[in-house]
């Protein structure tokens, strides 16, 4: 928990896009964070958020937020915020996010800085110790400055399913084939003519992200940098006509030849720092095993744990790598804004706890 009496002042960059809208929705009524500023492109600046955004969320815009003015990014550059959430495109984020990180903690969903040496690529249940890469908060500051990156949306679901197995058994090789929802393409996304009655077997950059990011997330902090885990990942990524929810078909070579029930129990019993700290966005169960036959299914199971739980099923033997299973993760909640919000909560909680010791 945070011991601060006042909420942390936050801004959202890229507030009118699909992930930006998720940030706005999740921040409304948040117990720790107060949404104080919204930024978007110049064509949206000067308008109210209600008029600037093409709202696609099922939950209506909070009236207070709807009446807020949208700023350009430059207009917010010299303002003081405790936390800045970035939903910017990677090409823009590369230069802009370090500028905000001089004054604030930046938690970004963009890919621009994910593989930077000093940037934690954070999944709070998997590698909370990677927050040690951030510099210590300066005297009088409540939070450190710097950038914390949210991984690729498919990578998050994968490493959440793998972390209990890594801790219990260990492995060296993974094969994953993804079936990724159209919301993962953002706005305006994939055209209906392309995706209806179709599967698109290529998503630019996705396979490389899965293969590279997994090693960094599962790696260890050594001498102020990350020593990636020695794991080989082979990925194939497909876009499918599902609105939300990325499905991952995974094969893995677990060490020690555990029983299938031991593997299921590793997922069922998995808890980590967010659950121990009672963070507001943390699901009670980060991973849940649903059964050996039909689950998980995107339409049925993507919202488990308020969209923050990775659901798993179909565990069985694999004739090549030993074990195989299917995992499902909500790509715009756990895989984007929700995961970034949980990362910010963890950073705040760790900092507040240090301050009270």
SEZA-622198 format. One record per residue: residue in one letter; y, x, z of N, C-alpha, C, O in turn. Coordinates in steps of 0.1 Angstrom, whole numbers, plus 5000, padded with zeros to 4 digits. Layout:
AYXZYXZYXZYXZ ...
//
This chain:
X498850085000500050005000501350095000501250205004 X502350034995503650104995504450065008504449945012 X505150165014505850135026507350105023508150085032 X507750115011509150095007509549945009508749855005 X510649925014511149785017511649715005511549595004 X512249784995512849734983511849754972511149854971 X511849664962510949684950511449804942512649834942 X510549854934510849964925511449904913510949804907 X512549964908513249914896512649964884512450094882 X512249874875511449914863512149864850512849764850 X511949944839512349904826511149904817510149974819 X511249814806510149814796510749854783511749794778 X510249954776510649994763509649934753508449944755 X510249884742509349814732508949674738507849634736 X509949604744509549484751509249364743508649274748 X509549364730509349254722507949254714507549154709 X507249364714505949374708504849314716505149264727 X503649324711502549254718502249314731502049244741 X502249454732501949514745503249494754503049474766 X504449504749505649484757505649344763506049334774 X505149244756505149114761504149104773504349034783 X503049174771502049174782502649244795502449194806 X503449354793504149414804505049314811505049304823 X505849244803506749144808506049034816506449004827 X504948984811504148884818503648934831503748864841 X503049054831502449104843503449144854503049144865 X504649184849505649234859506349114866506949124876 X506248994860506948874865506248844879505048804879 X506948844889506448814902505648924909504948904919 X505649044903504849154909505349194923506649194925 X504549214932504949244946505649374948506349384958 X505549474939506149604941507249634931508149714935 X507149574919508049614908508949504905508549384904 X510249534902511249444898511649484884512149584881 X511449384874511849414860513349404859513949294861 X514049514856515549514856516149534843517349514841 X515349584833515949614820514849604809513649644811 X515249554797514349544786515049614774516249604772 X514249694766514749764755513849734743512649724744 X514449724731513749704719514549764707515449854710 X514249734695514949784684516449734683516749644690 X517149804674518549764673518749624668519749554671 X517749574660517949434655517749334666518149214665 X517149374678517049284689518049294699518349204707 X518749414699519749444710520949344709521349304699 X521349314721522549224723522149074723522948994726 X520849044721520348914721519648884735519248984741 X519548764739518648734750517248764746516848754735 X516448784756515048814754514348694747513548704738 X514748574751514248454745514448444730513548404723 X515648484726516048484712515448604704515248594692 X515248714711514848834704513248844701512848904692 X512548774710511048794710510348674702510748564703 X509348714695508448614689507248604699506248674697 X507348514709506448514720505048464716504848364710 X503948544719502648514715501748494727500448474725 X502248504739501448494751501148344755501948264751 X500048324761499748184765500548134777500848014778 X501048234785501848194797503348194792503748294786 X504148094795505548094791506348204797505948264807 X507448244790508348344795508948294808509448174808 X509048374818509848344830511248324826511848394818 X511848214831513248174827514248284830515148314822 X514048354841514948464845514848574835515948634830 X513648614831513448714821513948674807514548754800 X513648544804514148494791515648504789516048524778 X516348504800517848504799518348644799519548664797 X517548744801517948884802518448934788517848894778 X519349024788519849084775518849194771518449274780 X518649204759517849314753518849434749519849414743 X518449554754519249674751518649764740517449744738 X519449844734518849954727518250054736518650064748 X517350144732516850244740517950344744517950394756 X518850374735519950464739520750414750521250494758 X520950284751521850224761521250244775521950244785 X519850264776519250274789518950424792518550444804 X519250514783518850654785519450714798518750794804 X520650674802521250744813521250654826521850694836 X520450544825520350464837519250514846518350584841 X519250484859518250524868517250414870517650304875 X516050444867514950354870513850424878513750544876 X513150354886512050424893510850444884510250554883 X510550344876509350344867509850294853510550184853 X509450354843509750304829508350284822507550384821 X508050164818506850134811507150144796508150074791 X506450214788506650234774505550164766504350194767 X506050074757505150014747505650054733505449974724 X506250174732506750214719505650264710504550294714 X505950264697505150324687505150474689506050534694 X503950534687503750674690504850764683505250864688 X505150724671506150814663507550814670508250914669 X507850704677509150694684509050754698509950824703 X507850734704507650774718507650924719508050974730 X507251004709507251144710508451204716508451294724 X509651164711510851224715511551144726512251204734 X511351014727512150934736511550944750512250954760 X510250944752509650934765509951054774510251044786 X509951184768510351294777511851284782512151334793 X512751214774514051204779514151114791514851144801 X513351004791513350914803512550984814512950954826 X511651064811510851134822511651234829511251284840 X512851274825513751354832514251294845514651354854 X514351154845514951084855513950984862514250934873 X512850954856511950844860510450884859510150984852 X509650804865508150814862507950724850508250604850 X507450784839507150704827505650684826504950774826 X505350554825503950524823503850464809504350354806 X503050534800503150494786501850444780500750504784 X501950354771500750304764500650374750499650354743 X501650454747501650514734500750644734500450694745 X500350684722499350794721500050934720499351034720 X501450934719502151054716501851174725501751284721 X501751144738501551254748500251254755500051324765 X499251184750498051174757497251304759496651324770 X497351394749496651514750497551634754497051744754 X498751604758499651714764499051774776498451694784 X499151894778498451964789498851914802497951904811 X500051894805500551854818500651704820501151664830 X500051624811500151474812498851414817497851434810 X498751344828497551284832497251174822498051084818 X495951164817495451064808494650974818493451004820 X495250874823494750814836494050684834494550584828 X492750674839492150544842491850544857491050624862 X492650464864492750484879491350494886491250564896 X490350414882489050424889488250544885487250584891 X488650614874487850724868488350854872487550944877 X489650884871490151014873491451014881492451074877 X491550944893492750944901493251074905494451094907 X492451174906492851304910493651374899494351474902 X493651324887494551384876496051364879496851424872 X496351274888497751254892498351384897499551404898 X497451474901497951604907498651684896499351784900 X498551654883499251724873500751694874501551774869 X501151584879502551554880503251644890502651684900 X504451684888505251764897505451684910505551564909 X505651754921505951684934507251614933508151664926 X507451504939508751434940509751524946509551584956 X510951524940512051604945512551544958512251424961 X513251624966513751584979514551454978515451444969 X514151354986514851224986514351124976514751014976 X513451164966512951074956511751004961510951064968 X511550884957510350804961509150834952508050824957 X509450874940508450894930508651024923509751074922 X507551094918507751204909508251164896508151044892 X508851254889509251234875508151294866507451384870 X508051234854507051284844506451174837506851054838 X505451204829504751104821503251094825502551194828 X502850964827501450934828501050844816501750754813 X499950884810499550824797498350734800497450764807 X498450614793497350524793496450564781497050584770 X495150574782494350614771494250504760494750394762 X493550534749493250444739492450324745491650344754 X492650204740492150084746490550084746489950034755 X489950134735488450144735487950254744486950244751 X488750364745488350474754488250424769487350464776 X489250344773489250294786487950214790487350234800 X487550124781486350044783485150144784484250124792 X485150244775484050334775483950414788482850424794 X485050474792484950564804484650484817484050534826 X485150364817484850274829483350254830482750254841 X482750224818481250204819480550334821479450334827 X481050454817480450574819480550644832479750714837 X481750624839482050694851480950674862480450774868 X480450544865479350534875478150614871477350664879 X477850624857476650694853476850844854475950924857 X478150894851478451034853478251074867477751184870 X478750994877478651024891477151024896476851104904 X476450934891475050914896474051004889473051054896 X474251024876473151094869473651214861472951314860 X474751194854475251294844474651274831473651214829 X475351334820474951314807475751424798476751474803 X475151444786475851544777476251484764477151534757 X475551374760475851314746475951164747475351094755 X476951114739477150974738477350934723477951004716 X476750824720477150754707477650624710477150544718 X478850584704479450454706479850394693480450464684 X479550274691480050194679480850074685480350004693 X482150064680483049964686483249854676483249864664 X483449734682483749614675485149564681485149504691 X486249604674487549594681488349474676488349434664 X488949404686489649284683490949304675491449414675 X491449204668492649214660493849234668494849294663 X493949194680495149214689495349364691496449404694 X494349444689494449594691495349654680495849764682 X495549584669496449634659497949604661498749644653 X498249534672499649494675500249394665499449324658 X501549384665502249294657502849364645503449474647 X502849314632502149194628500649204627499949094625 X500049314629498649334629497949334616498549364605 X496649284615495849274603496149144597496149044604 X496249134584496449014577495248924578494148974578 X495448794578494248704578493348714566492148704568 X493948754555493048764543492148884544491048884539 X492648994551491749104553490649084563489549134561 X490949014574490049014585489048884585487948894590 X489548774580488648654581487448674572487548724560 X486248644577485048654569484748804566484248834555 X485148894575485049034572484949124584485249074595 X484449244582484449354592484949474585484549504574 X486049534591486649644585486149774592486449794604 X485349854585484649974592485550094594484950204593 X486850084595487650194597488950154603489650064599 X489350214614490650194621491250334622490750414630 X492350354616492950494615493150554629493750504638 X492550674631492750754643491850714655491750784665 X491150594654490450544666489250634670489050664681 X488450674660487250754663487650884669486950924678 X488650944664489051074669489551064684489251144692 X490250954686490750934700489650914710489650974721 X488650834706487450814715486750954717486350974729 X486651024707485851154708486551254716485951334723 X487951264716488651364722489051324736488951394746 X489551194738490151154751489051144761489351174773 X487851104758486751094768486551224776486351214788 X486551334769486351464776487451494785487251544796 X488751464781489851494790489751404803489951454814 X489451274801489451184812488351224822488551214834 X487151254817486051294826486051434830485151474837 X487151514827487251644831487751664845487951574852 X487951794848488451834862489751904862490051974852 X490551884872491851954873491552094879490852114889 X491952194871491752334875493052414872493552414861 X493652474882494852554881495952484873496552544864 X496152354876497252284870497052234856498052204849 X495852234852495552184839494152114839493452114849 X493752054828492451974828491452064820491652104809 X490352074827489152134821488252024815487651954823 X488252004802487551884797486051884800485451994801 X485451774802484051764804483351804792483751784781 X482251874794481451914782480451804778479251804782 X481051714770480251604766480551574751481751584747 X479551554743479651534729479751384726478851304731 X480751334720480951194717480951174702481751234695 X480151084697480151044683480550894683479850814689 X481650864675482150724675482250664661482650744652 X481950544660482250464648483050334652482550264661 X484150314646485050204650485250094639485450134627 X485149974643485149864633486149754639486249724651 X486949694629487849584633487049454629486549444618 X487049364639486249234637487149114640488149134646 X486848994635487648874637487548814650487148704651 X487948894661487948844674489448864679490048964676 X489948774686491348784690491548894701492348984699 X490848884712490948984723489549024727488648944727 X489449144731488249194737487549294728487049254717 X487449424732486749524724485249534729485049554741 X484349524720482949544724482449684720482749724709 X481649744729481249884726479749884727479149854738 X479049934717477549954718477350104720477650184711 X476750134731476750274736475250324738474450244743 X475050444733473750514737474150644744475150704740 X473350674755473750784763472450854768471450784771 X472550984770471351064774471451094789471751214792 X471151004797471251024812470251124817469151134812 X470751204826469851314831468951254842469351164849 X467751314844466851274855466051154852465251114861 X466151094841465250974837465250864848464250834853 X466450814851466550714861465850584857465750564845 X465450504866464950374863466050284858467250304861 X465750184850466750094845467450024856468650004856 X466749984867467349924878468350014885469349964891 X468050144885469050244891470350244884471350254889 X470250234870471450234862472250104864473450114866 X471549994865472249864868472949874881474049824882 X472349924891472849934904474050024905475050004912 X474150134897475250224896476550144892477550164897 X476350054882477549974878477849864889479049844891 X476849804894477149694904477849754917478749684922 X477549874921478049924933479350004931479850054941 X479750024919480950114916482250054922482649944919 X482850134930484150104936484950244935484350344936 X486250234935487050364934488350344941488550244948 X489250434939490550434946491350304945491850264956 X491450244934492250114933491650004942492449934948 X490350004943489749904952489949934967490149854975 X489750064970489950114983491350094988491550055000 X492350114979493750094983494249954982495349924986 X493449864976493849724975495049704966495949624969 X495149784955496249774945496349634939495349574936 X497549584937497749454933497049414920496549304918 X496949504910496349474897494849514897494149494886 X494249574908492949614907491949504908492049414916 X490949504900489849394901488949434913488849554917 X488349334919487449354930486249444925485749524932 X485849414913484749494907485249554893485449474884 X485349684892485849744880484749734869485049724857 X483449734873482349714863481449614869481149604881 X480849524860479949424864478849414854479049414842 X477549414859476449404850476049254849475749194860 X475949204837475849054835474449014831474048894833 X473549104826472249064823471749144811472449214804 X470449124808469749204798469749144784469349214774 X470149024783470048954770471348924763471849014756 X471948814765473048774756474448834760475248864751 X474748854773476048914776476149064773475149134773 X477449114772478649044773479148984760478749044749 X479948884760480548824748482048804750482548764760 X482748844740484248854741484848724745485648724755 X484548614739485248484742484848444756485648374763 X483748474761483248424774483648524786483948474797 X483648654784483648744795484848834795485048914804 X485748834785486848924784487848914796488549004799 X487948794802488948764812488448784826489048754836 X487248844828486648864841487548964849488149054843 X487748934862488649024869490049024864490749124864 X490548904860491848894853492048984842493149034839 X490949004834491049094823490949244826491149324817 X490649274838490649414843489249474845489049584848 X488249384844486849424847486149454834486349384824 X485449564833484549594822483249534824482549564834 X482849444816481549374817480449444808480749494797 X479249454813478149534807476949444807476649364816 X476149464796474849394795473949474785474349584780 X472749414783471849464773471349604776471149684766 X471249644788470649774791469249784787468449694791 X468849884780467449904776467250054772468250124771 X466050084769465750224765466150244751466050154742 X466550364748466950404735466050514730465750614737 X465450504718464450594714465050734710464250834708 X466350744709466950864705467650934717467451054720 X468550864724469250924735468850874749469350914759 X467850784750467250754763467650614768466750534772 X468950584767469450454773470550404764471250474758 X470650264763471650204755472050074762471350014769 X473350034759473849914766475149874758475549934748 X475649754761476749694755477849674766477549624776 X479049714763480149694772481349624765481449624753 X482049544773483249474768484449494777484349484789 X485549524771486849544778487949464771488049464759 X488849404779489949334774491049434769491549514778 X491249444756492049554751493549544754494149654754 X494149434755495549424758495849414773497049424777 X494849384781495049384796494549524801495349614803 X493249534804492849664809493149774799493449884804 X493049744786493149854777494649884773494849984765 X495549814779496949844775497849814787497849904796 X498549704787499649684798499049684812499549734821 X497849614813497349604827496849734832497049764844 X496249814823495849954828496950044831496950114841 X498050034823499250114826499950064839500350144847 X499949934842500449884854499649934866500249974877 X498349934865497449974876497750124878497650174889 X497950204867498250344869499550364877499550454885 X500550284874501750294881501550264896502150324904 X500850164898500550124912499850234920500150264931 X498950304913498250414920499150524923499150584933 X500050554913501050664915501950634927502250714935 X502450504927503250464938502550464952503050514961 X501350424952500550424964500250564969500450584981 X499950654961499650784965500950854970500850924980 X502050834963503250894967503750834981504150914990 X503650704982504050644995503250685006503650705018 X501950705004501050745014501350885019501350925030 X501650975009502051115012503351115021503451185030 X504251025017505551015024505450975038506251005046 X504350895041504150845055503350935064503150905075 X502751035058501951125066502751225074502151315081 
//
